[in-house]
Amino acid sequence: MEYVGLSNSTIDNGAFALTCQPDDAEPQFYRIGFGGQNTITTVARRGEELTFTFNNPDTLCRNYTVKGGEDAQLMWELDQRLSRFIDSAEHLTLWYEYSDDDSSHVLINNAYTLIKGHHRDFLMNFIAQNPRSIATITAFYQQYQNGTFFDEVTDLEVLEKIYQNLAKEYPRNGNVCWLAKRLAFIHENINNQQNNKKDNPL
């Protein structure tokens, strides 16, 4: 995806202001942060004014509020729900590490599968309810510990639906164009794998 970095500004008494003048009115992803890992990603379009309040500068994405554009609110919702999932997952991890009982490990693994499924259900509903927002791309590719809640091949139909909805609204948007290229790459890989199976049936 395409990002516009917004991380260079003078901080005065804990406050800072960032101004961006995009070339067009298309919604874009913007990164705001105090370091390479300590950032948030939001969505804005020309003419919008967003106000962020950070409660803890050390963990931006888990401790902020935003006022302003609808897409920015949706990105905030994704961050908050992911934070809740991470909190639950980390508690389960600690419980697992401090337990040496196999039956407890089974219960913990089942609990993790359950909360992961609930978060995936939230993301699926989020995508269905916000078909005109590029935040749906973020929802599909949301990550935890280098893993996503959706698979590009298994959930290809979901990804294609996201693209179809966004292409109607923003056919020239850089992120939508990126998604079109990504889908072409996925389809090419699937076709290659199918052809390899035909050529090598054993």
C-alpha positions in Angstrom: 0.0 0.0 0.0 1.0 3.6 -0.5 1.7 5.7 2.6 2.5 9.4 3.1 4.8 9.8 6.1 3.9 12.6 8.6 6.5 12.4 11.3 8.6 15.5 11.1 7.3 18.4 13.1 8.4 20.5 16.1 6.7 19.5 19.3 5.7 22.5 21.5 4.4 21.7 25.1 3.4 18.2 23.9 1.5 19.5 20.9 2.4 19.5 17.2 0.7 20.3 13.9 1.0 18.6 10.5 -0.1 20.0 7.2 -0.4 18.1 4.0 -1.6 19.4 0.6 -2.4 16.3 -1.6 -2.5 16.6 -5.3 -6.1 15.3 -5.5 -9.1 14.6 -3.3 -8.5 10.8 -3.2 -8.3 9.3 0.3 -4.8 8.4 1.3 -3.0 6.5 4.1 -0.8 8.7 6.3 1.7 7.6 9.0 2.2 9.7 12.0 4.8 8.8 14.7 7.7 9.4 16.9 9.9 6.6 15.5 10.0 3.8 13.0 7.9 1.4 15.1 5.9 3.8 17.2 3.4 5.1 14.6 -0.2 5.2 13.8 -1.7 4.9 10.3 -4.8 7.0 9.5 -6.7 7.9 6.4 -7.5 11.5 5.3 -8.4 13.4 2.2 -8.0 16.9 1.0 -9.8 19.5 3.1 -10.2 17.3 6.2 -8.9 18.5 9.6 -8.1 15.8 12.1 -7.3 16.2 15.7 -5.4 13.4 17.5 -4.9 13.1 21.3 -2.2 10.7 22.4 -2.5 9.4 25.9 0.9 7.6 25.9 3.6 8.7 23.4 5.3 5.3 23.9 2.4 3.3 22.5 0.7 5.6 20.0 -1.6 3.2 18.2 -3.0 1.7 21.4 -3.6 5.0 23.2 -5.1 7.8 21.1 -8.4 9.3 20.1 -9.2 11.2 16.9 -11.8 13.7 15.8 -12.5 14.6 12.2 -12.9 12.5 9.1 -15.0 9.3 8.9 -12.1 7.2 7.5 -9.9 8.3 10.4 -12.5 7.2 12.8 -12.7 3.8 11.1 -8.9 3.4 11.3 -9.1 4.3 15.0 -11.8 1.6 15.5 -9.5 -1.0 13.8 -6.6 0.0 16.1 -8.8 -0.2 19.2 -10.3 -3.5 18.4 -6.8 -4.9 17.6 -5.5 -3.6 20.9 -8.3 -5.4 22.8 -7.4 -8.6 20.9 -3.7 -8.2 21.7 -4.4 -7.7 25.4 -6.4 -10.9 25.5 -3.9 -12.8 23.5 -1.0 -11.6 25.7 -2.9 -12.7 28.9 -3.4 -16.2 27.4 0.3 -16.3 26.4 1.3 -15.6 30.0 -1.1 -18.2 31.3 0.4 -20.7 28.9 4.0 -19.9 29.9 3.3 -20.3 33.6 1.4 -23.5 33.2 2.9 -26.9 32.7 -0.3 -28.8 32.6 -1.3 -30.3 29.2 -5.0 -29.9 29.7 -4.5 -26.2 30.6 -2.5 -25.8 27.4 -5.4 -27.3 25.4 -7.9 -24.9 27.1 -5.6 -21.9 26.4 -5.2 -22.9 22.7 -8.9 -23.2 22.4 -9.5 -19.9 24.0 -7.0 -18.2 21.6 -8.7 -19.8 18.6 -12.0 -18.5 19.9 -10.9 -14.9 20.4 -9.1 -14.9 17.1 -12.3 -16.1 15.4 -14.2 -13.3 17.1 -11.8 -10.7 15.9 -11.9 -12.1 12.4 -15.7 -11.9 12.6 -15.4 -8.3 13.6 -13.1 -7.6 10.6 -15.5 -9.3 8.2 -18.4 -7.3 9.5 -16.3 -4.1 9.3 -15.5 -4.8 5.7 -19.1 -5.5 4.8 -20.4 -2.3 6.6 -17.8 0.1 5.1 -17.5 -0.9 1.4 -16.5 2.7 0.3 -13.6 3.1 2.7 -10.0 2.2 1.9 -9.8 1.3 5.6 -11.2 -2.1 4.5 -7.8 -2.8 2.9 -6.2 -2.3 6.3 -8.9 -4.5 7.9 -8.1 -7.4 5.5 -4.3 -7.1 6.1 -4.4 -6.4 9.8 -1.6 -8.3 11.6 -0.7 -9.8 14.9 2.7 -11.4 15.4 3.5 -11.4 11.7 0.3 -13.2 10.9 -2.9 -11.9 9.4 -6.6 -12.8 10.2 -7.3 -13.4 6.5 -5.4 -15.5 3.9 -5.0 -14.0 0.4 -5.8 -17.3 -1.3 -8.4 -18.9 1.1 -10.2 -15.5 1.5 -9.6 -14.4 -2.1 -13.3 -13.8 -2.6 -13.3 -11.3 0.3 -10.3 -9.4 -1.1 -11.8 -9.3 -4.6 -15.1 -7.8 -3.1 -13.0 -5.1 -1.4 -11.4 -4.3 -4.7 -14.6 -4.2 -6.6 -16.2 -1.9 -4.2 -13.3 0.5 -4.0 -12.6 0.5 -7.8 -16.1 1.9 -8.3 -15.4 4.8 -6.0 -11.7 5.5 -6.6 -10.6 3.8 -9.8 -7.3 5.9 -10.0 -6.5 5.8 -6.3 -2.9 4.5 -5.7 -4.0 2.1 -3.0 -6.8 0.6 -5.2 -4.3 0.3 -8.1 -1.9 -1.5 -5.7 -4.7 -3.9 -4.7 -5.4 -4.6 -8.4 -1.8 -5.5 -8.9 -1.8 -7.7 -5.8 -4.9 -9.6 -7.0 -3.2 -10.1 -10.4 -0.2 -11.5 -8.7 -2.3 -13.8 -6.5 -4.2 -15.1 -9.5 -1.0 -15.7 -11.4 0.4 -17.8 -8.6 -2.8 -19.8 -8.3 -2.8 -20.5 -12.0 0.9 -21.5 -11.9 0.3 -23.9 -9.1 -2.6 -25.5 -10.9 -0.6 -25.9 -14.1 2.3 -27.5 -12.1 -0.2 -30.0 -10.6 -1.4 -30.9 -14.1 2.2 -31.3 -15.4 3.2 -33.3 -12.3 0.2 -35.3 -11.2 2.3 -37.4 -8.8 
